[in-house]
Amino acid sequence: MRRFWRRDGGGTATVELPPDAAIEWEGTTAELEAEIRRLATADRDAETERRLLRLRHLAGIRALEESRGAAEFAAPDAAALPALGSDLPEYTRADLSPGLLRAAILRDGCVLVRGLIDREAALGFADRIDRAFAERERHDADEPHDARFYEEFVPSHRSHGVVERQWIKAGGGVLAADSPLVAAEMLELFRAAELAPLVDGYLGEPALISVHKTTLRKAAPSVPGAWHQDGAFMGPVRSLNLWLSLSRCGDVAPGLDLVPRRLDHLVATQTDEAVLDMQVSQSKAEAAAGDRPIVRPIFEPGDALLFDELFLHQTASDPSMPNPRYAIENWFFGASSFPADYAPVAPW
């Protein structure tokens, strides 16, 4: 057991930490980063995966502590944008530069990327998510389970420790940080897609992810949608969301409904039928779309959507759909505007 100070003003709390959770790093940041690179390419076992995740968390804390102020987004490359038509433009990873990504978000609100990762890799990763869900069920039932697939991550006492897992579970998700093996494989997918230069270049500084907003999703057709902008509850941030589809969705499984235009403000919530404090009503969403109709793309395994905290969207579900939708939902943040209530993780 270990006693630590909560940073939310709630006094002290005593928790039982999983193995290796108390590890800290006394060396330099450069030495920490070198150790992460070594472990990321080493033969992995449960101990290596757990230690790698813990050190990435400590590297994220170092990045916040060493941040030297505001950064600037990439300069938008509007000249590289395709002409605006009736459909949402589609890109490949090879098409994208930080400047084009910024210009597309400022015009269309989001960027649809076809084949960001290999189709078979995406389908295989969906199987990993299924396994993480199954091991969580065994954990929650106090049954023997494989900790490589589910072990609740406890942030350092130097970071934020309140993680609302019941809310994540109710929404059809498992936190990536709660699955050390799957988290390691997820970051390998990101590296294979060469996301570091794109994301860091877009944000204008090295990106961080978080324990709280990196989620492995299995969305059932019965899950209702709710129009929202993540900026309504994340506050002022420098962000880029990666929504990565791991199964076909939008017709046979829940996809996304999108307002395909840039909004520079938060749309009013809790009007008409919208009862949640972060929910935008259907009529407000349609008004925000204006002359660019709401779209529901078909995603194939490996396709992705990139957007920021002002983008208006909802889960597009129908109980008649035959399949669940598998996806990774991950937010990248710049250290200069990292959300105060989240625990950081260095992804690269």
Buried (B, 14 or more C-beta within 10 A) or exposed (E): EEEBEEBEEEEEBEBEBBEBBEBEBEEEBEEBBEBBEEBBEEEBEBEBBBBBBBBBBBBBBBBBEEBEEEBEBBEBBEEBBEEEEEEBBBBEBEBBBBBBBBBBBBBBBBBBBBBBBBBEBBBBBBEBBBBBBBBBEBBEEEEEBBBBBBBBBBBBBBBBBEBEBEEBBEEBBBBBBBBBBBBBBBBEBBEEBEBBEBBBBBBBBBBBBBBBBBBBBBBBBEBEBBBBBBBBEBEEBBBBBBBBBBBBBBBBBBBBBBBBBBBEEBBEBEEEEBEEEBBBBBEBBEEBBEEBEBBBBEBBBBBBBBBBBBBBBBBBBEEEBEBBBBBBBBBBBBBBBBBEBBBBBBBB
